[in-house]
Amino acid sequence: MQLYERIPNNVNLSEDKRLQRALENWLPNYLNWWREMGPDGFQQKDVYLRTAISVEPDGWAHFDYIKMPDYRWGIFLKPAEKDAQVGFGDNYGQPAYQEVPGEFRNSLRRIIVTQGDTEPASVEQQRELGKTCPSLYDLRNLFQVNVEEGRHLWAMVYLLHRYFGRDGRDEAEELLQRRSGDSDKPRILEAFNQPCDDWLNFYCFTMFTDRDGKYQLAALAESGFEPLARTCQFMLTEEAHHLFVGETGVGRVVKRTAQLMKEDKDGDARNLDGIPLDIIQKYINFWFSY
């Protein structure tokens, strides 16, 4: 199998043999993690998914049926801008960094690791949801979100391997060792250690936590370290769908509750097996607080 078939990319991976070997060695560990912690019970099912195969308009959204472990997770950066500059801070107006500045190395590594840690964490949180999906539409949306979180992990791992040497490789391995909610090796951010074991949790998570993630990515997309900025600019294209899933999901639940309140003589959705507004509010309050 050709390298591009295994790891689709627009970063000339075939020209960097050291990086190529490192990522090819990381790939089996990633697949082992996916099979262990990805959507439970659906690994061998054919799922209709959108796959990014390039950053061009005709390559970003390629649809096909595929088994999730065979999904073509890739590494895609937005094309570089000519004469890109640092957009703020003490170094405003200077050429954007193409390599990691020594004085910012530790800070940049922690930012990338923390962002990368959220991606597999959310897959772990949601791994049981497919068994209780309210519709096929929701099931497909769940799996689309899951595989894109996996691709976003690849994006951060590429940066760690490419720009941070042995420290970066060690951090990339640690991303596959931590587990959401684990008492010994939890995920870095507390929001990603919380249970997300029903669909109202999932809708609120994607509405609020992914919204926070969107603003985080938007901030990183302005980074003076251009490879990070270009990586996050492309990730934002996919993140919009995650917010859509959350907003429309919560909206559908609220709308159905309102319908049932009108139908019930006491105005109580519980009597017709609906989710009452006070329970919906508790879910919103919980995820909004993170």
N, C-alpha and C positions, 0 to 999 in steps of 0.2 A: 504494500500500500504506500502511495506517495505521501510525503510529509504533509502537503496541503490537505490531503484527504483526512489525515489523522488530526491535524491542528490547523484549521483554516486561519489565515492571518494576512495582514498587509504590512508586516514589520520586517520583511525579508529574512524570515527565520532560517531559511535554508542556507543563508550566507554566513551565519554565526554558528559554527559547529559546536562550540562550547555550550551556548545557550540552548541549542537544539537538543543536545544530549541531556542537559539538565531537565528540560521540560518533558522530554520523552521518558525520562526516569520518573518524573513526578506523575505522569499520566496514569500509570497502573494504580498508584496509591489513591489518586483521585477517584478512579472508577470503583475501587474497593470501598471507599467512603460512600460513594453514591449508592452502591448496591446495599450497603448496610444501613444508611441513614436517609436515603431518598424515599420517594413515595412508596409506602408499604403495600404490597400486593399488586402492583401495576408495572413492575419492571419489564415484563415480557409482553405487555399489551402494546398494540399499535395505536399511537396517539397522533392526532393531526396537529402539527406544531409549526410555528414560524421559526425559521432558522436564519440568522445573519450569515451571509457568505461573502459580503463585502460592505463597504461604506457607501457605495453608489446607490442611487434610487432604485435601480433594477436588481440589486443584490441584497439589499437590507432585509426584504421581506420575501423569503422563499418558503412556500408552504408545501408540506408533504406529510404522509403517514410515516412514523418512525418509532422504534422502541427507544425509550428514554436513555438507556445506557449507551445507545449508538448515536445519540445526538451529537452533532458536530460543534462542540464548544470551540470557539475560536478567539483570536486575539486581534482586535480591530481598534485602530486609533484614527481619529479624525485627521484628514490630511493636514500637513503642517502649513502654517501661514508664513508667508515670506516676511522676513524682518520682524518676527514676533518679539514683543518687548514685555518686560515685567510691568504689570499694570498698577502697582501700588507699593507703598512702603518706602523704606530708605533707598531701595535700588530702583525706584520708579524710573521708567524710560530706558533702562539698560537692556541689552539683548537678553531674551529669555534663556534660562539655563537649559542646556542640552544634556548635561551630566549633573550629578548631585553635588551641590556646593558643600564643602567639608563642614562649614559652620551650621548647616541646616540638616546634616545627614541624620542625626538621631530623631529630630522632630519629624522629618519627612517619613522616615521608616515607621514611626509609631502611627502617624496619620494613615499611611497605606495599610498597615497591619490591622488597625482598628476598622477601617472601611472594609477590608477584605474579610474580616472575621464575621461581619454581619451577614454576609451572603450565604455561606453554608449554614449559619445558625438558623435563618428563617426556614430553610428547607427542612432542617431537623424539627423545628417547631411544628411544621405543617404536615409531617409525613403520614399521619393517620387520617387526614381529613378526606381523602378520596373515598374511604369506605362509607361515609355518611353524606355524600354530596347531594344537594337538593335537586340538581338537574345535570344533564350531560353538558350543557353550556357552562355551568359553574365548574365542572370537573376539568374541562379543557382549559378554562382560564387559570385554574389552580396549577395545572401542569405547565402551562406556558410561563407563569410567574416562576415556578420552581427551576425550570431549565435556564431561564434568563438570569436568575440569581447564581446558578452554577457558572454561567458564562462570565458574569461580573467577578466571580472569584478568580477565574482564569486571568482576567484583565489585571487584577492586583498582583497575582502571582507572577505574571510576566514582568511587571515593574520590579518586584523584589529580586527575581532571578537576574534580570538584565542590569540593574543599577546598584545592587547592594551586596554583591559578592556572596561570601559564605554566610554572613549574617542573614542575608535575604533568603538564601536557600533553607537555612534552619527555620526561619520564620514561616516560610511556605509550608514546611512539614508540620509545624505547630498548628497551622490553620486546619489541618485535617485531624489533629489529635484532640482538640477541645470539643466539647459537646454541650449543646444547649441544656441548661438545667442541671448539669453534672455537678455533684458536690465537691469533687476533687479537681476537675479541670473544666470549669464553666466557660462560657463565652465571655468576652471582655465587657460588653455593655449589658446592663441588667435587663433592658427591654427584651433582649434576645435570649434570656434565660426563663422567661415567663411561659406558662402553658398557652398553647394556641390550639385547643383541642375541640373546638366547635366552630360552626361557620359564622356566627355573629362575631366571635373573636377574630376570625380571619378577615372579615370585612372591615372591622374596626382597625385591625393591625395594618392592613394595606391602605386604609384611608388616612391614618395618622402617623404610624411609624414609617411607612414608605414616603409620606409627605415630608417628614423630617429628613429622610434619606435623600429626597430630591433636592432639598436646599443644601444639604451637605455636599452632594455631587456638584451642584451649581457653584458652590464656593470653591471646590477643588478644581472646577473647570476654568477658574480664573488664576490658577497657580502660576507663579513665575517659573516653576519647573515644568517645561513644556510637555514632556512625555506624559506626566500626570494629567495636565490640563486636557490634552488631546484624547486621552483614554476616557476621562469622565464626560467629555462632550458627547462622545458616542453612546456611553451608557445612559445618558439622559434620554436618548431617543426611546430606549426600551422602558425606562422607569415610568414614563407617562402612562403606559398601559397598566402598570401595577396600581397607580392611583385611580385610574378609571374603574378597575375591578372593585376597589374598596368603596369609592363614592357611590357607584351604581348599586353595589350590594347593600350598603346601609340604606340607601334610598328605597330600594325594593322592600326591605323589611319594614321600614317605617310606613310606607304606603299600604302594605298589607295589614299592618296593625290598625291603621286608621279605618280601612274598609271593614274590618271585623268589629271595631268599636261602634261603627254605625249600624251594623247588622244585629248586634246583641242588645237586648232590651235594657240591660243595665249599663251599657257602654263599656263593658269589660272584655277585652280581647282574650283573656284567659278562658272564658267560658266557651270559646270556639277554638281552643287550642292555639291561640296566637301568642306572640311575645308582647307583653305589656310595655308601655312607654317607659315606666320607671326602671324596668330591667334593661331596656335598650340604653337608657341614660347611664346606668351603672357601667355598662361595657364601654361606652364612649368616654366616661370619666376616667376609667382605668387606663385605656390606651393613650388618651390625651395627656395623662400625667407623665408619660414617658417621653 
